[in-house]
Amino acid sequence: MSRSKKKHPAGKVTTAKSEKRDKVKAHRALRVAERRSLSLLGTDLDTDFPVIRNVSDVWAFEGDGKSYWNNAPARHYRK
């Protein structure tokens, strides 16, 4: 992997290094909502289960998306 390079220079808009904590919280909230809906339903499984978009908001995560850098220097192509 010493010769691997990024094909497109893009990076996060903010200084957040990772969104891992936000993803962990979102999946935990989804599992809680699923358990609640299962306990309320009992044996009736015809209704819809919660979706992750209903439980958490992707736009509230630390990293505010990615942006493309025009004319980026060579150091931004390194992994």
C-alpha positions as CSV (number, residue, x, y, z in Angstrom):
1,M,0.0,0.0,0.0
2,S,3.0,2.3,-0.1
3,R,2.1,3.5,-3.6
4,S,-1.6,4.0,-3.0
5,K,-3.0,7.4,-3.6
6,K,-6.3,9.2,-3.4
7,K,-7.9,9.6,-6.8
8,H,-9.9,12.7,-5.8
9,P,-8.8,15.2,-3.2
10,A,-11.7,15.6,-0.9
11,G,-12.0,16.0,2.8
12,K,-14.3,16.9,5.7
13,V,-15.5,20.5,6.0
14,T,-14.9,20.7,9.8
15,T,-12.0,19.7,12.0
16,A,-13.8,16.6,13.2
17,K,-11.5,13.6,12.7
18,S,-14.2,10.9,12.9
19,E,-18.0,10.5,13.1
20,K,-17.6,7.2,15.0
21,R,-19.2,8.4,18.3
22,D,-22.2,9.8,16.4
23,K,-22.7,6.6,14.5
24,V,-22.5,4.5,17.7
25,K,-25.1,6.8,19.3
26,A,-27.4,6.5,16.3
27,H,-27.2,2.7,16.1
28,R,-27.8,2.4,19.8
29,A,-30.9,4.6,19.5
30,L,-32.1,2.5,16.6
31,R,-31.7,-0.7,18.6
32,V,-33.6,0.8,21.5
33,A,-36.4,1.9,19.2
34,E,-36.5,-1.6,17.6
35,R,-36.7,-3.3,21.0
36,R,-39.5,-0.9,22.1
37,S,-41.5,-1.6,19.0
38,L,-41.1,-5.3,19.4
39,S,-42.3,-5.2,23.0
40,L,-45.3,-3.2,22.0
41,L,-46.2,-5.3,19.0
42,G,-46.0,-8.7,20.7
43,T,-46.8,-11.3,18.0
44,D,-48.2,-8.8,15.4
45,L,-45.3,-8.3,13.0
46,D,-47.2,-6.6,10.2
47,T,-46.3,-3.0,11.1
48,D,-43.1,-1.2,10.0
49,F,-40.0,-1.1,12.1
50,P,-38.1,2.1,12.9
51,V,-35.6,3.3,10.3
52,I,-32.3,4.9,11.3
53,R,-33.3,8.2,9.6
54,N,-36.3,8.5,11.9
55,V,-34.1,8.0,15.0
56,S,-31.1,10.2,14.2
57,D,-30.2,13.1,12.0
58,V,-27.1,12.7,9.8
59,W,-26.8,16.5,9.5
60,A,-26.2,16.7,13.3
61,F,-23.1,14.6,13.1
62,E,-19.7,16.2,13.8
63,G,-18.4,16.1,10.2
64,D,-20.4,18.3,8.0
65,G,-20.1,16.3,4.8
66,K,-17.2,16.4,2.4
67,S,-15.9,19.0,-0.1
68,Y,-13.8,18.7,-3.3
69,W,-10.6,20.7,-3.4
70,N,-9.7,22.2,-6.7
71,N,-5.9,22.4,-7.5
72,A,-4.9,20.6,-4.3
73,P,-1.2,20.1,-3.7
74,A,0.3,16.6,-3.9
75,R,0.4,16.1,-0.2
76,H,-3.4,15.9,-0.2
77,Y,-3.3,12.9,-2.5
78,R,-1.4,10.8,0.0
79,K,-3.3,8.4,2.2
